[in-house]
């Protein structure tokens, strides 16, 4: 059982106590609410981050695929042109 410090009077109080026995400050409910809010914020940020990363990754892959198709056609054209050119050179030699 851990001890926490009362924010009102600074006394060492059991974490299971809902109020400080020294000054009567009710910190239990406030601490739980704060923790839940922090968890919600963290989860929301994580979920938003995953969604943004996934959608940006999909759009990046689509753009990459669209940019790759003409590049692949050009590269294939150059490749076949060079192989045909060298085949024509070899045939002449
Ligand atoms: Zn206190």
PDB file of the backbone (N, CA, C, O) and the ligand in Angstrom, with CONECT records:
HET     ZN  A 101       1
ATOM      1  N   UNK A   1       0.860  -1.200   0.000  1.00  0.00           N
ATOM      2  CA  UNK A   1       0.000   0.000   0.000  1.00  0.00           C
ATOM      3  C   UNK A   1       0.887   1.238   0.000  1.00  0.00           C
ATOM      4  O   UNK A   1       1.690   1.439   0.912  1.00  0.00           O
ATOM      5  N   UNK A   2       0.739   2.046  -1.009  1.00  0.00           N
ATOM      6  CA  UNK A   2       1.606   3.210  -1.165  1.00  0.00           C
ATOM      7  C   UNK A   2       1.013   4.420  -0.449  1.00  0.00           C
ATOM      8  O   UNK A   2      -0.189   4.502  -0.192  1.00  0.00           O
ATOM      9  N   UNK A   3       1.888   5.333  -0.148  1.00  0.00           N
ATOM     10  CA  UNK A   3       1.474   6.585   0.492  1.00  0.00           C
ATOM     11  C   UNK A   3       1.604   7.720  -0.521  1.00  0.00           C
ATOM     12  O   UNK A   3       2.591   7.790  -1.253  1.00  0.00           O
ATOM     13  N   UNK A   4       0.625   8.594  -0.563  1.00  0.00           N
ATOM     14  CA  UNK A   4       0.691   9.770  -1.436  1.00  0.00           C
ATOM     15  C   UNK A   4       0.690  11.019  -0.573  1.00  0.00           C
ATOM     16  O   UNK A   4       0.264  10.990   0.581  1.00  0.00           O
ATOM     17  N   UNK A   5       1.164  12.104  -1.137  1.00  0.00           N
ATOM     18  CA  UNK A   5       1.270  13.358  -0.386  1.00  0.00           C
ATOM     19  C   UNK A   5      -0.004  14.177  -0.603  1.00  0.00           C
ATOM     20  O   UNK A   5      -0.428  14.387  -1.740  1.00  0.00           O
ATOM     21  N   UNK A   6      -0.601  14.629   0.478  1.00  0.00           N
ATOM     22  CA  UNK A   6      -1.802  15.456   0.376  1.00  0.00           C
ATOM     23  C   UNK A   6      -1.430  16.790  -0.267  1.00  0.00           C
ATOM     24  O   UNK A   6      -0.506  17.452   0.205  1.00  0.00           O
ATOM     25  N   UNK A   7      -2.121  17.204  -1.331  1.00  0.00           N
ATOM     26  CA  UNK A   7      -1.783  18.475  -1.988  1.00  0.00           C
ATOM     27  C   UNK A   7      -2.177  19.692  -1.144  1.00  0.00           C
ATOM     28  O   UNK A   7      -1.720  20.806  -1.399  1.00  0.00           O
ATOM     29  N   UNK A   8      -3.013  19.472  -0.159  1.00  0.00           N
ATOM     30  CA  UNK A   8      -3.484  20.598   0.664  1.00  0.00           C
ATOM     31  C   UNK A   8      -2.532  20.870   1.831  1.00  0.00           C
ATOM     32  O   UNK A   8      -2.100  22.005   2.029  1.00  0.00           O
ATOM     33  N   UNK A   9      -2.201  19.812   2.614  1.00  0.00           N
ATOM     34  CA  UNK A   9      -1.392  20.018   3.822  1.00  0.00           C
ATOM     35  C   UNK A   9      -0.038  19.317   3.738  1.00  0.00           C
ATOM     36  O   UNK A   9       0.831  19.563   4.574  1.00  0.00           O
ATOM     37  N   UNK A  10       0.159  18.442   2.735  1.00  0.00           N
ATOM     38  CA  UNK A  10       1.444  17.794   2.562  1.00  0.00           C
ATOM     39  C   UNK A  10       1.627  16.553   3.419  1.00  0.00           C
ATOM     40  O   UNK A  10       2.730  16.010   3.469  1.00  0.00           O
ATOM     41  N   UNK A  11       0.591  16.091   4.090  1.00  0.00           N
ATOM     42  CA  UNK A  11       0.690  14.911   4.951  1.00  0.00           C
ATOM     43  C   UNK A  11       0.746  13.645   4.102  1.00  0.00           C
ATOM     44  O   UNK A  11       0.175  13.597   3.012  1.00  0.00           O
ATOM     45  N   UNK A  12       1.441  12.612   4.607  1.00  0.00           N
ATOM     46  CA  UNK A  12       1.509  11.318   3.920  1.00  0.00           C
ATOM     47  C   UNK A  12       0.202  10.568   4.196  1.00  0.00           C
ATOM     48  O   UNK A  12      -0.110  10.253   5.345  1.00  0.00           O
ATOM     49  N   UNK A  13      -0.560  10.286   3.127  1.00  0.00           N
ATOM     50  CA  UNK A  13      -1.880   9.668   3.267  1.00  0.00           C
ATOM     51  C   UNK A  13      -1.899   8.412   2.415  1.00  0.00           C
ATOM     52  O   UNK A  13      -1.256   8.359   1.367  1.00  0.00           O
ATOM     53  N   UNK A  14      -2.645   7.386   2.866  1.00  0.00           N
ATOM     54  CA  UNK A  14      -2.808   6.169   2.066  1.00  0.00           C
ATOM     55  C   UNK A  14      -3.491   6.518   0.748  1.00  0.00           C
ATOM     56  O   UNK A  14      -4.412   7.334   0.717  1.00  0.00           O
ATOM     57  N   UNK A  15      -3.030   5.886  -0.355  1.00  0.00           N
ATOM     58  CA  UNK A  15      -3.623   6.152  -1.671  1.00  0.00           C
ATOM     59  C   UNK A  15      -5.054   5.638  -1.752  1.00  0.00           C
ATOM     60  O   UNK A  15      -5.823   6.065  -2.613  1.00  0.00           O
ATOM     61  N   UNK A  16      -5.416   4.710  -0.843  1.00  0.00           N
ATOM     62  CA  UNK A  16      -6.777   4.182  -0.843  1.00  0.00           C
ATOM     63  C   UNK A  16      -7.760   5.137  -0.166  1.00  0.00           C
ATOM     64  O   UNK A  16      -8.967   5.038  -0.387  1.00  0.00           O
ATOM     65  N   UNK A  17      -7.254   6.065   0.660  1.00  0.00           N
ATOM     66  CA  UNK A  17      -8.139   7.016   1.342  1.00  0.00           C
ATOM     67  C   UNK A  17      -8.694   8.020   0.338  1.00  0.00           C
ATOM     68  O   UNK A  17      -7.966   8.480  -0.541  1.00  0.00           O
ATOM     69  N   UNK A  18      -9.958   8.360   0.456  1.00  0.00           N
ATOM     70  CA  UNK A  18     -10.603   9.296  -0.472  1.00  0.00           C
ATOM     71  C   UNK A  18     -10.476  10.725   0.026  1.00  0.00           C
ATOM     72  O   UNK A  18     -10.708  11.667  -0.732  1.00  0.00           O
ATOM     73  N   UNK A  19     -10.108  10.901   1.305  1.00  0.00           N
ATOM     74  CA  UNK A  19      -9.933  12.242   1.852  1.00  0.00           C
ATOM     75  C   UNK A  19      -8.758  12.217   2.817  1.00  0.00           C
ATOM     76  O   UNK A  19      -8.467  11.184   3.420  1.00  0.00           O
ATOM     77  N   UNK A  20      -8.086  13.347   2.964  1.00  0.00           N
ATOM     78  CA  UNK A  20      -6.948  13.448   3.865  1.00  0.00           C
ATOM     79  C   UNK A  20      -7.450  13.384   5.306  1.00  0.00           C
ATOM     80  O   UNK A  20      -8.319  14.176   5.671  1.00  0.00           O
ATOM     81  N   UNK A  21      -6.932  12.459   6.152  1.00  0.00           N
ATOM     82  CA  UNK A  21      -7.373  12.415   7.555  1.00  0.00           C
ATOM     83  C   UNK A  21      -6.844  13.587   8.361  1.00  0.00           C
ATOM     84  O   UNK A  21      -7.340  13.861   9.454  1.00  0.00           O
ATOM     85  N   UNK A  22      -5.846  14.279   7.837  1.00  0.00           N
ATOM     86  CA  UNK A  22      -5.252  15.406   8.569  1.00  0.00           C
ATOM     87  C   UNK A  22      -6.068  16.683   8.376  1.00  0.00           C
ATOM     88  O   UNK A  22      -6.397  17.363   9.348  1.00  0.00           O
ATOM     89  N   UNK A  23      -6.402  17.017   7.096  1.00  0.00           N
ATOM     90  CA  UNK A  23      -7.099  18.282   6.817  1.00  0.00           C
ATOM     91  C   UNK A  23      -8.477  18.059   6.196  1.00  0.00           C
ATOM     92  O   UNK A  23      -9.242  19.012   6.047  1.00  0.00           O
ATOM     93  N   UNK A  24      -8.807  16.819   5.833  1.00  0.00           N
ATOM     94  CA  UNK A  24     -10.130  16.546   5.277  1.00  0.00           C
ATOM     95  C   UNK A  24     -10.240  16.850   3.794  1.00  0.00           C
ATOM     96  O   UNK A  24     -11.349  16.872   3.259  1.00  0.00           O
ATOM     97  N   UNK A  25      -9.097  17.091   3.095  1.00  0.00           N
ATOM     98  CA  UNK A  25      -9.118  17.409   1.668  1.00  0.00           C
ATOM     99  C   UNK A  25      -9.506  16.161   0.866  1.00  0.00           C
ATOM    100  O   UNK A  25      -8.840  15.131   0.972  1.00  0.00           O
ATOM    101  N   UNK A  26     -10.563  16.241   0.073  1.00  0.00           N
ATOM    102  CA  UNK A  26     -11.039  15.098  -0.706  1.00  0.00           C
ATOM    103  C   UNK A  26     -10.276  15.062  -2.023  1.00  0.00           C
ATOM    104  O   UNK A  26     -10.580  15.817  -2.947  1.00  0.00           O
ATOM    105  N   UNK A  27      -9.288  14.185  -2.103  1.00  0.00           N
ATOM    106  CA  UNK A  27      -8.443  14.125  -3.309  1.00  0.00           C
ATOM    107  C   UNK A  27      -8.681  12.850  -4.110  1.00  0.00           C
ATOM    108  O   UNK A  27      -8.275  12.782  -5.270  1.00  0.00           O
ATOM    109  N   UNK A  28      -9.336  11.826  -3.525  1.00  0.00           N
ATOM    110  CA  UNK A  28      -9.511  10.538  -4.204  1.00  0.00           C
ATOM    111  C   UNK A  28     -10.254  10.677  -5.516  1.00  0.00           C
ATOM    112  O   UNK A  28      -9.765  10.237  -6.557  1.00  0.00           O
ATOM    113  N   UNK A  29     -11.442  11.291  -5.477  1.00  0.00           N
ATOM    114  CA  UNK A  29     -12.278  11.414  -6.671  1.00  0.00           C
ATOM    115  C   UNK A  29     -11.590  12.283  -7.719  1.00  0.00           C
ATOM    116  O   UNK A  29     -11.640  11.985  -8.912  1.00  0.00           O
ATOM    117  N   UNK A  30     -10.943  13.365  -7.266  1.00  0.00           N
ATOM    118  CA  UNK A  30     -10.273  14.281  -8.196  1.00  0.00           C
ATOM    119  C   UNK A  30      -9.148  13.551  -8.923  1.00  0.00           C
ATOM    120  O   UNK A  30      -8.970  13.718 -10.130  1.00  0.00           O
ATOM    121  N   UNK A  31      -8.386  12.739  -8.179  1.00  0.00           N
ATOM    122  CA  UNK A  31      -7.260  12.018  -8.786  1.00  0.00           C
ATOM    123  C   UNK A  31      -7.768  11.033  -9.841  1.00  0.00           C
ATOM    124  O   UNK A  31      -7.200  10.941 -10.929  1.00  0.00           O
ATOM    125  N   UNK A  32      -8.849  10.291  -9.517  1.00  0.00           N
ATOM    126  CA  UNK A  32      -9.382   9.296 -10.452  1.00  0.00           C
ATOM    127  C   UNK A  32      -9.888   9.995 -11.717  1.00  0.00           C
ATOM    128  O   UNK A  32      -9.608   9.536 -12.824  1.00  0.00           O
ATOM    129  N   UNK A  33     -10.626  11.094 -11.569  1.00  0.00           N
ATOM    130  CA  UNK A  33     -11.147  11.821 -12.729  1.00  0.00           C
ATOM    131  C   UNK A  33     -10.000  12.330 -13.602  1.00  0.00           C
ATOM    132  O   UNK A  33     -10.045  12.232 -14.828  1.00  0.00           O
ATOM    133  N   UNK A  34      -8.973  12.877 -12.948  1.00  0.00           N
ATOM    134  CA  UNK A  34      -7.821  13.395 -13.697  1.00  0.00           C
ATOM    135  C   UNK A  34      -7.138  12.286 -14.476  1.00  0.00           C
ATOM    136  O   UNK A  34      -6.740  12.476 -15.625  1.00  0.00           O
ATOM    137  N   UNK A  35      -7.003  11.116 -13.841  1.00  0.00           N
ATOM    138  CA  UNK A  35      -6.339   9.993 -14.513  1.00  0.00           C
ATOM    139  C   UNK A  35      -7.160   9.552 -15.720  1.00  0.00           C
ATOM    140  O   UNK A  35      -6.606   9.281 -16.785  1.00  0.00           O
ATOM    141  N   UNK A  36      -8.505   9.479 -15.551  1.00  0.00           N
ATOM    142  CA  UNK A  36      -9.363   9.071 -16.664  1.00  0.00           C
ATOM    143  C   UNK A  36      -9.257  10.069 -17.818  1.00  0.00           C
ATOM    144  O   UNK A  36      -9.179   9.671 -18.980  1.00  0.00           O
ATOM    145  N   UNK A  37      -9.254  11.367 -17.497  1.00  0.00           N
ATOM    146  CA  UNK A  37      -9.144  12.385 -18.553  1.00  0.00           C
ATOM    147  C   UNK A  37      -7.818  12.232 -19.307  1.00  0.00           C
ATOM    148  O   UNK A  37      -7.769  12.310 -20.535  1.00  0.00           O
ATOM    149  N   UNK A  38      -6.748  12.013 -18.538  1.00  0.00           N
ATOM    150  CA  UNK A  38      -5.431  11.863 -19.182  1.00  0.00           C
ATOM    151  C   UNK A  38      -5.426  10.645 -20.096  1.00  0.00           C
ATOM    152  O   UNK A  38      -4.922  10.703 -21.218  1.00  0.00           O
ATOM    153  N   UNK A  39      -5.999   9.522 -19.601  1.00  0.00           N
ATOM    154  CA  UNK A  39      -6.053   8.300 -20.415  1.00  0.00           C
ATOM    155  C   UNK A  39      -6.828   8.555 -21.710  1.00  0.00           C
ATOM    156  O   UNK A  39      -6.399   8.161 -22.794  1.00  0.00           O
ATOM    157  N   UNK A  40      -8.011   9.240 -21.571  1.00  0.00           N
ATOM    158  CA  UNK A  40      -8.826   9.537 -22.751  1.00  0.00           C
ATOM    159  C   UNK A  40      -8.064  10.382 -23.744  1.00  0.00           C
ATOM    160  O   UNK A  40      -8.117  10.128 -24.947  1.00  0.00           O
ATOM    161  N   UNK A  41      -7.353  11.391 -23.253  1.00  0.00           N
ATOM    162  CA  UNK A  41      -6.588  12.267 -24.143  1.00  0.00           C
ATOM    163  C   UNK A  41      -5.509  11.462 -24.859  1.00  0.00           C
ATOM    164  O   UNK A  41      -5.316  11.591 -26.068  1.00  0.00           O
ATOM    165  N   UNK A  42      -4.799  10.617 -24.076  1.00  0.00           N
ATOM    166  CA  UNK A  42      -3.707   9.840 -24.675  1.00  0.00           C
ATOM    167  C   UNK A  42      -4.264   8.884 -25.733  1.00  0.00           C
ATOM    168  O   UNK A  42      -3.708   8.770 -26.825  1.00  0.00           O
ATOM    169  N   UNK A  43      -5.390   8.181 -25.397  1.00  0.00           N
ATOM    170  CA  UNK A  43      -5.981   7.236 -26.349  1.00  0.00           C
ATOM    171  C   UNK A  43      -6.439   7.965 -27.614  1.00  0.00           C
ATOM    172  O   UNK A  43      -6.222   7.491 -28.730  1.00  0.00           O
ATOM    173  N   UNK A  44      -7.089   9.148 -27.419  1.00  0.00           N
ATOM    174  CA  UNK A  44      -7.554   9.920 -28.579  1.00  0.00           C
ATOM    175  C   UNK A  44      -6.395  10.317 -29.467  1.00  0.00           C
ATOM    176  O   UNK A  44      -6.488  10.227 -30.691  1.00  0.00           O
ATOM    177  N   UNK A  45      -5.304  10.756 -28.861  1.00  0.00           N
ATOM    178  CA  UNK A  45      -4.138  11.170 -29.648  1.00  0.00           C
ATOM    179  C   UNK A  45      -3.588   9.977 -30.415  1.00  0.00           C
ATOM    180  O   UNK A  45      -3.252  10.088 -31.594  1.00  0.00           O
ATOM    181  N   UNK A  46      -3.497   8.822 -29.731  1.00  0.00           N
ATOM    182  CA  UNK A  46      -2.938   7.623 -30.373  1.00  0.00           C
ATOM    183  C   UNK A  46      -3.818   7.213 -31.550  1.00  0.00           C
ATOM    184  O   UNK A  46      -3.314   6.921 -32.635  1.00  0.00           O
ATOM    185  N   UNK A  47      -5.157   7.191 -31.331  1.00  0.00           N
ATOM    186  CA  UNK A  47      -6.074   6.775 -32.389  1.00  0.00           C
ATOM    187  C   UNK A  47      -5.984   7.735 -33.575  1.00  0.00           C
ATOM    188  O   UNK A  47      -5.910   7.311 -34.729  1.00  0.00           O
ATOM    189  N   UNK A  48      -5.993   9.058 -33.267  1.00  0.00           N
ATOM    190  CA  UNK A  48      -5.892  10.043 -34.352  1.00  0.00           C
ATOM    191  C   UNK A  48      -4.573   9.876 -35.103  1.00  0.00           C
ATOM    192  O   UNK A  48      -4.525   9.986 -36.328  1.00  0.00           O
ATOM    193  N   UNK A  49      -3.505   9.610 -34.352  1.00  0.00           N
ATOM    194  CA  UNK A  49      -2.191   9.463 -34.971  1.00  0.00           C
ATOM    195  C   UNK A  49      -2.194   8.267 -35.920  1.00  0.00           C
ATOM    196  O   UNK A  49      -1.670   8.349 -37.031  1.00  0.00           O
ATOM    197  N   UNK A  50      -2.794   7.141 -35.473  1.00  0.00           N
ATOM    198  CA  UNK A  50      -2.827   5.932 -36.314  1.00  0.00           C
ATOM    199  C   UNK A  50      -3.655   6.211 -37.574  1.00  0.00           C
ATOM    200  O   UNK A  50      -3.257   5.844 -38.680  1.00  0.00           O
ATOM    201  N   UNK A  51      -4.836   6.880 -37.390  1.00  0.00           N
ATOM    202  CA  UNK A  51      -5.686   7.180 -38.540  1.00  0.00           C
ATOM    203  C   UNK A  51      -4.951   8.075 -39.531  1.00  0.00           C
ATOM    204  O   UNK A  51      -4.979   7.824 -40.735  1.00  0.00           O
ATOM    205  N   UNK A  52      -4.297   9.112 -39.031  1.00  0.00           N
ATOM    206  CA  UNK A  52      -3.586  10.032 -39.924  1.00  0.00           C
ATOM    207  C   UNK A  52      -2.457   9.311 -40.640  1.00  0.00           C
ATOM    208  O   UNK A  52      -2.253   9.489 -41.841  1.00  0.00           O
ATOM    209  N   UNK A  53      -1.722   8.489 -39.884  1.00  0.00           N
ATOM    210  CA  UNK A  53      -0.607   7.772 -40.488  1.00  0.00           C
ATOM    211  C   UNK A  53      -1.112   6.797 -41.546  1.00  0.00           C
ATOM    212  O   UNK A  53      -0.510   6.672 -42.613  1.00  0.00           O
ATOM    213  N   UNK A  54      -2.229   6.095 -41.252  1.00  0.00           N
ATOM    214  CA  UNK A  54      -2.757   5.100 -42.198  1.00  0.00           C
ATOM    215  C   UNK A  54      -3.261   5.781 -43.472  1.00  0.00           C
ATOM    216  O   UNK A  54      -2.941   5.342 -44.576  1.00  0.00           O
ATOM    217  N   UNK A  55      -4.058   6.865 -43.321  1.00  0.00           N
ATOM    218  CA  UNK A  55      -4.614   7.543 -44.500  1.00  0.00           C
ATOM    219  C   UNK A  55      -3.498   8.184 -45.321  1.00  0.00           C
ATOM    220  O   UNK A  55      -3.522   8.135 -46.550  1.00  0.00           O
ATOM    221  N   UNK A  56      -2.514   8.789 -44.637  1.00  0.00           N
ATOM    222  CA  UNK A  56      -1.413   9.398 -45.380  1.00  0.00           C
ATOM    223  C   UNK A  56      -0.564   8.321 -46.055  1.00  0.00           C
ATOM    224  O   UNK A  56      -0.009   8.545 -47.130  1.00  0.00           O
ATOM    225  N   UNK A  57      -0.466   7.145 -45.418  1.00  0.00           N
ATOM    226  CA  UNK A  57       0.292   6.039 -46.021  1.00  0.00           C
ATOM    227  C   UNK A  57      -0.427   5.535 -47.271  1.00  0.00           C
ATOM    228  O   UNK A  57       0.212   5.241 -48.282  1.00  0.00           O
ATOM    229  N   UNK A  58      -1.782   5.435 -47.201  1.00  0.00           N
ATOM    230  CA  UNK A  58      -2.563   4.966 -48.357  1.00  0.00           C
ATOM    231  C   UNK A  58      -2.435   5.965 -49.507  1.00  0.00           C
ATOM    232  O   UNK A  58      -2.187   5.577 -50.648  1.00  0.00           O
ATOM    233  N   UNK A  59      -2.606   7.270 -49.194  1.00  0.00           N
ATOM    234  CA  UNK A  59      -2.498   8.276 -50.259  1.00  0.00           C
ATOM    235  C   UNK A  59      -1.082   8.298 -50.825  1.00  0.00           C
ATOM    236  O   UNK A  59      -0.891   8.489 -52.026  1.00  0.00           O
ATOM    237  N   UNK A  60      -0.087   8.099 -49.952  1.00  0.00           N
ATOM    238  CA  UNK A  60       1.303   8.056 -50.421  1.00  0.00           C
ATOM    239  C   UNK A  60       1.517   6.869 -51.364  1.00  0.00           C
ATOM    240  O   UNK A  60       2.182   6.993 -52.393  1.00  0.00           O
ATOM    241  N   UNK A  61       0.933   5.695 -50.993  1.00  0.00           N
ATOM    242  CA  UNK A  61       1.088   4.504 -51.841  1.00  0.00           C
ATOM    243  C   UNK A  61       0.392   4.699 -53.182  1.00  0.00           C
ATOM    244  O   UNK A  61       0.910   4.270 -54.213  1.00  0.00           O
ATOM    245  N   UNK A  62      -0.803   5.358 -53.182  1.00  0.00           N
ATOM    246  CA  UNK A  62      -1.521   5.599 -54.441  1.00  0.00           C
ATOM    247  C   UNK A  62      -0.704   6.539 -55.324  1.00  0.00           C
ATOM    248  O   UNK A  62      -0.526   6.287 -56.516  1.00  0.00           O
ATOM    249  N   UNK A  63      -0.204   7.637 -54.721  1.00  0.00           N
ATOM    250  CA  UNK A  63       0.620   8.579 -55.485  1.00  0.00           C
ATOM    251  C   UNK A  63       1.873   7.880 -56.017  1.00  0.00           C
ATOM    252  O   UNK A  63       2.281   8.087 -57.160  1.00  0.00           O
ATOM    253  N   UNK A  64       2.477   7.039 -55.150  1.00  0.00           N
ATOM    254  CA  UNK A  64       3.696   6.325 -55.537  1.00  0.00           C
ATOM    255  C   UNK A  64       3.413   5.393 -56.710  1.00  0.00           C
ATOM    256  O   UNK A  64       4.201   5.315 -57.653  1.00  0.00           O
ATOM    257  N   UNK A  65       2.254   4.668 -56.646  1.00  0.00           N
ATOM    258  CA  UNK A  65       1.883   3.745 -57.720  1.00  0.00           C
ATOM    259  C   UNK A  65       1.623   4.520 -59.012  1.00  0.00           C
ATOM    260  O   UNK A  65       2.066   4.113 -60.087  1.00  0.00           O
ATOM    261  N   UNK A  66       0.888   5.661 -58.898  1.00  0.00           N
ATOM    262  CA  UNK A  66       0.598   6.465 -60.093  1.00  0.00           C
ATOM    263  C   UNK A  66       1.880   7.034 -60.689  1.00  0.00           C
ATOM    264  O   UNK A  66       2.007   7.132 -61.910  1.00  0.00           O
ATOM    265  N   UNK A  67       2.825   7.408 -59.839  1.00  0.00           N
ATOM    266  CA  UNK A  67       4.095   7.950 -60.331  1.00  0.00           C
ATOM    267  C   UNK A  67       4.988   6.855 -60.877  1.00  0.00           C
ATOM    268  O   UNK A  67       5.831   7.113 -61.736  1.00  0.00           O
ATOM    269  N   UNK A  68       4.811   5.619 -60.383  1.00  0.00           N
ATOM    270  CA  UNK A  68       5.673   4.514 -60.800  1.00  0.00           C
ATOM    271  C   UNK A  68       5.264   3.967 -62.165  1.00  0.00           C
ATOM    272  O   UNK A  68       6.120   3.527 -62.932  1.00  0.00           O
ATOM    273  N   UNK A  69       3.943   3.989 -62.487  1.00  0.00           N
ATOM    274  CA  UNK A  69       3.470   3.392 -63.743  1.00  0.00           C
ATOM    275  C   UNK A  69       4.132   4.069 -64.956  1.00  0.00           C
ATOM    276  O   UNK A  69       4.726   3.361 -65.769  1.00  0.00           O
ATOM    277  N   UNK A  70       4.063   5.409 -65.123  1.00  0.00           N
ATOM    278  CA  UNK A  70       4.749   6.010 -66.281  1.00  0.00           C
ATOM    279  C   UNK A  70       6.254   5.848 -66.232  1.00  0.00           C
ATOM    280  O   UNK A  70       6.902   5.676 -67.265  1.00  0.00           O
ATOM    281  N   UNK A  71       6.821   5.903 -65.012  1.00  0.00           N
ATOM    282  CA  UNK A  71       8.268   5.720 -64.880  1.00  0.00           C
ATOM    283  C   UNK A  71       8.668   4.316 -65.309  1.00  0.00           C
ATOM    284  O   UNK A  71       9.691   4.135 -65.969  1.00  0.00           O
ATOM    285  N   UNK A  72       7.864   3.318 -64.937  1.00  0.00           N
ATOM    286  CA  UNK A  72       8.152   1.937 -65.321  1.00  0.00           C
ATOM    287  C   UNK A  72       8.025   1.768 -66.831  1.00  0.00           C
ATOM    288  O   UNK A  72       8.821   1.053 -67.440  1.00  0.00           O
ATOM    289  N   UNK A  73       7.017   2.429 -67.455  1.00  0.00           N
ATOM    290  CA  UNK A  73       6.838   2.345 -68.915  1.00  0.00           C
ATOM    291  C   UNK A  73       8.045   2.971 -69.615  1.00  0.00           C
ATOM    292  O   UNK A  73       8.568   2.420 -70.583  1.00  0.00           O
ATOM    293  N   UNK A  74       8.486   4.146 -69.106  1.00  0.00           N
ATOM    294  CA  UNK A  74       9.637   4.830 -69.711  1.00  0.00           C
ATOM    295  C   UNK A  74      10.895   3.974 -69.570  1.00  0.00           C
ATOM    296  O   UNK A  74      11.666   3.814 -70.517  1.00  0.00           O
ATOM    297  N   UNK A  75      11.090   3.415 -68.342  1.00  0.00           N
ATOM    298  CA  UNK A  75      12.270   2.582 -68.105  1.00  0.00           C
ATOM    299  C   UNK A  75      12.234   1.342 -68.976  1.00  0.00           C
ATOM    300  O   UNK A  75      13.265   0.940 -69.517  1.00  0.00           O
ATOM    301  N   UNK A  76      11.064   0.724 -69.126  1.00  0.00           N
ATOM    302  CA  UNK A  76      10.930  -0.456 -69.976  1.00  0.00           C
ATOM    303  C   UNK A  76      11.220  -0.085 -71.429  1.00  0.00           C
ATOM    304  O   UNK A  76      11.875  -0.842 -72.146  1.00  0.00           O
ATOM    305  N   UNK A  77      10.727   1.098 -71.869  1.00  0.00           N
ATOM    306  CA  UNK A  77      10.988   1.565 -73.232  1.00  0.00           C
ATOM    307  C   UNK A  77      12.470   1.774 -73.479  1.00  0.00           C
ATOM    308  O   UNK A  77      13.004   1.366 -74.510  1.00  0.00           O
ATOM    309  N   UNK A  78      13.145   2.431 -72.495  1.00  0.00           N
ATOM    310  CA  UNK A  78      14.589   2.648 -72.619  1.00  0.00           C
ATOM    311  C   UNK A  78      15.320   1.316 -72.652  1.00  0.00           C
ATOM    312  O   UNK A  78      16.247   1.125 -73.440  1.00  0.00           O
ATOM    313  N   UNK A  79      14.890   0.379 -71.776  1.00  0.00           N
ATOM    314  CA  UNK A  79      15.538  -0.921 -71.690  1.00  0.00           C
ATOM    315  C   UNK A  79      15.415  -1.666 -73.017  1.00  0.00           C
ATOM    316  O   UNK A  79      16.396  -2.206 -73.529  1.00  0.00           O
ATOM    317  N   UNK A  80      14.180  -1.690 -73.579  1.00  0.00           N
ATOM    318  CA  UNK A  80      13.976  -2.422 -74.833  1.00  0.00           C
ATOM    319  C   UNK A  80      14.664  -1.708 -75.990  1.00  0.00           C
ATOM    320  O   UNK A  80      15.152  -2.359 -76.914  1.00  0.00           O
ATOM    321  N   UNK A  81      14.710  -0.345 -75.951  1.00  0.00           N
ATOM    322  CA  UNK A  81      15.395   0.408 -76.996  1.00  0.00           C
ATOM    323  C   UNK A  81      16.887   0.094 -76.987  1.00  0.00           C
ATOM    324  O   UNK A  81      17.485  -0.137 -78.037  1.00  0.00           O
ATOM    325  N   UNK A  82      17.502   0.087 -75.757  1.00  0.00           N
ATOM    326  CA  UNK A  82      18.932  -0.176 -75.648  1.00  0.00           C
ATOM    327  C   UNK A  82      19.252  -1.607 -76.040  1.00  0.00           C
ATOM    328  O   UNK A  82      20.222  -1.851 -76.759  1.00  0.00           O
ATOM    329  N   UNK A  83      18.434  -2.575 -75.568  1.00  0.00           N
ATOM    330  CA  UNK A  83      18.701  -3.972 -75.917  1.00  0.00           C
ATOM    331  C   UNK A  83      18.529  -4.174 -77.420  1.00  0.00           C
ATOM    332  O   UNK A  83      19.298  -4.908 -78.042  1.00  0.00           O
ATOM    333  N   UNK A  84      17.525  -3.527 -78.002  1.00  0.00           N
ATOM    334  CA  UNK A  84      17.321  -3.617 -79.452  1.00  0.00           C
ATOM    335  C   UNK A  84      18.465  -2.955 -80.202  1.00  0.00           C
ATOM    336  O   UNK A  84      18.922  -3.456 -81.230  1.00  0.00           O
ATOM    337  N   UNK A  85      18.933  -1.797 -79.667  1.00  0.00           N
ATOM    338  CA  UNK A  85      20.041  -1.081 -80.303  1.00  0.00           C
ATOM    339  C   UNK A  85      21.313  -1.921 -80.277  1.00  0.00           C
ATOM    340  O   UNK A  85      22.027  -2.027 -81.274  1.00  0.00           O
ATOM    341  N   UNK A  86      21.589  -2.532 -79.083  1.00  0.00           N
ATOM    342  CA  UNK A  86      22.797  -3.343 -78.972  1.00  0.00           C
ATOM    343  C   UNK A  86      22.670  -4.629 -79.782  1.00  0.00           C
ATOM    344  O   UNK A  86      23.657  -5.112 -80.336  1.00  0.00           O
ATOM    345  N   UNK A  87      21.472  -5.183 -79.853  1.00  0.00           N
ATOM    346  CA  UNK A  87      21.251  -6.369 -80.677  1.00  0.00           C
ATOM    347  C   UNK A  87      21.491  -6.021 -82.152  1.00  0.00           C
ATOM    348  O   UNK A  87      22.045  -6.825 -82.901  1.00  0.00           O
ATOM    349  N   UNK A  88      21.067  -4.811 -82.565  1.00  0.00           N
ATOM    350  CA  UNK A  88      21.281  -4.352 -83.958  1.00  0.00           C
ATOM    351  C   UNK A  88      22.763  -4.126 -84.196  1.00  0.00           C
ATOM    352  O   UNK A  88      23.282  -4.464 -85.261  1.00  0.00           O
ATOM    353  N   UNK A  89      23.477  -3.536 -83.172  1.00  0.00           N
ATOM    354  CA  UNK A  89      24.931  -3.335 -83.293  1.00  0.00           C
ATOM    355  C   UNK A  89      25.648  -4.669 -83.402  1.00  0.00           C
ATOM    356  O   UNK A  89      26.542  -4.818 -84.236  1.00  0.00           O
ATOM    357  N   UNK A  90      25.275  -5.648 -82.573  1.00  0.00           N
ATOM    358  CA  UNK A  90      25.912  -6.967 -82.570  1.00  0.00           C
ATOM    359  C   UNK A  90      25.654  -7.661 -83.913  1.00  0.00           C
ATOM    360  O   UNK A  90      26.534  -8.329 -84.457  1.00  0.00           O
ATOM    361  N   UNK A  91      24.444  -7.494 -84.433  1.00  0.00           N
ATOM    362  CA  UNK A  91      24.105  -8.122 -85.707  1.00  0.00           C
ATOM    363  C   UNK A  91      24.962  -7.543 -86.820  1.00  0.00           C
ATOM    364  O   UNK A  91      25.338  -8.276 -87.734  1.00  0.00           O
ATOM    365  N   UNK A  92      25.296  -6.216 -86.776  1.00  0.00           N
ATOM    366  CA  UNK A  92      26.106  -5.563 -87.808  1.00  0.00           C
ATOM    367  C   UNK A  92      27.565  -5.990 -87.729  1.00  0.00           C
ATOM    368  O   UNK A  92      28.256  -6.044 -88.747  1.00  0.00           O
ATOM    369  N   UNK A  93      28.050  -6.303 -86.482  1.00  0.00           N
ATOM    370  CA  UNK A  93      29.447  -6.605 -86.305  1.00  0.00           C
ATOM    371  C   UNK A  93      29.845  -8.004 -86.786  1.00  0.00           C
ATOM    372  O   UNK A  93      31.012  -8.381 -86.688  1.00  0.00           O
TER     373      UNK A  93
HETATM  374 ZN    ZN A 101      -4.283  17.062   4.029  1.00  0.00          ZN
END
